[in-house]
Amino acid sequence: MGIGALWQAFQQAIFVFLQQIEGVVGDWGLAIIVLTVLVRLALMPLTLKQTKSMLEMQEIQPKIKELQAKYKDDKEKLQEETLKFYQENKVNPLGGCLPALLQMPLMFALYRVLGGTAARPGVLMKFFLENHITGQFYFLIPNIASTPKQVYSDPKLGAIAAIPYILLVILFGLSVWLPQALMPGEKQQKMIGAYMGVMMLFFGWSAPAGVLLYWDISSLWGVAQQQITMGMAKRAKAQEVVLVQSPNVAESKAKKGSKNRKPS
């Protein structure tokens, strides 16, 4: 079986799985939300590892900046020393990318299942057309396979009907920018996050509403989980520092007391 056939089988599996969920919850939008939650739960161990990797990268940033200043005129040496430093401290700079990368095939498959192209509708869009049904999400999104652009441009629907779709696009852009904005880091990284958020607005305008719904829910979940996990990790780190310092403080006080004690 070739790659193309495997890809088609994967898309079909996503459609069948969504169809099974929809049969339980009774709504295609809710089915996508359930799918999102299931994927997020499956990725939780990797996401926790991602957050740990991000915290480790924050802790070593001062040392990385020292290396950059020291070897600013020797790029090859800088790369060598940086890699050596990562290995010595057991830090993987790409450790935070894995959960997002693992979701990309699902995102592309969902895109194909929902919308496809104008010439060849996606599996779910074709299913909607053949069975004369809609994929409403509590009547806010009449068709999760439609794009915001299609709804906004349809004279029968008009701008009012496009409002929920436009909100999905805005949330899509914010979901790309927000994680970077909440992370302590350099101003340049935050600017890149802002530019990416704006770019995603253009992409989201032509993306099926179901894909936007999946990504928005997934990103909100990710931001909440990241903030909770980082808060817990920082509190644990602070507690660890207190425990390490406590014996030293007690020893210092004991020495000070013995010096101040007058001989009898």
C-alpha positions, 0 to 999 in steps of 0.5 A: 500500500502506497503513501497516497492510499495510507493517507486516504485510509487515514482520512476515511478513518477520521471521518468514520470516527467523527461519524461515530462520535456524532451519533452519540452527541448528535452534533458535528461541532460537538463531535469535533470538540470531543475529538479535540479533547480525546487527542489532547488527553492522549498527548498529555504526557508529551505536553507535560514533557514539553512544558518541562522542556520550556522551563529548562530552556528558560533556566539556561537562557542566561548561559546561552546568552553568555556563549553567544556573546563569547563566540559572536565572531565564530558561528561554528564554535558557538554552535559546537559549544551550544550543542555541548552545553545542551548535552551536558545539561540534558536539555532538548531545544526541540522538546517543545515541538513534538505535540504540535508536530504530532497534531499536524497530520490530524489537522491536514486530514481534518482539512481534507475531510471537511472541505477538500477543494472546490472541485473535489469536496472533502469526505464530510462535505460530500456526505453533507451534500449527498444526505442534505444535512448540516453540521450545526453547532448549536445552530451557531455554525450551520455548516462546519465544512464551510469556510468563513469566506464562503459564508460571508460571500454568500448573498443568501446568508450575509454578514450576520450569519458569518459572525460566528465564523469570523469569531472562530478566525479571530480566536484562531489568530489569538490562539497562535499569538497567546502562548508566545505572549504568556511565555517569558522571553525575548521581545523578538520572539513575542513579535514573531508570535504576533506576526504569526497570529496575523498570518493565521487570520488570512489562513483561517479565512479560507479554512473550514469552520470545523478545522478552526473549531478544532484548533481553537479548542485545542489551543485554549486547552494547551494554554490553560494546561501550560499555565497550570503546569508551569505554575505547579512546576515553579511552586515545586522549584521554589519549595525545593529551594526553600528545603535546600536553603533551610539547613544552611539557614539553621546552621548559620543561626546556630553558629551565630548563636554560639559566637554570641554565647558568653563563656560561663 
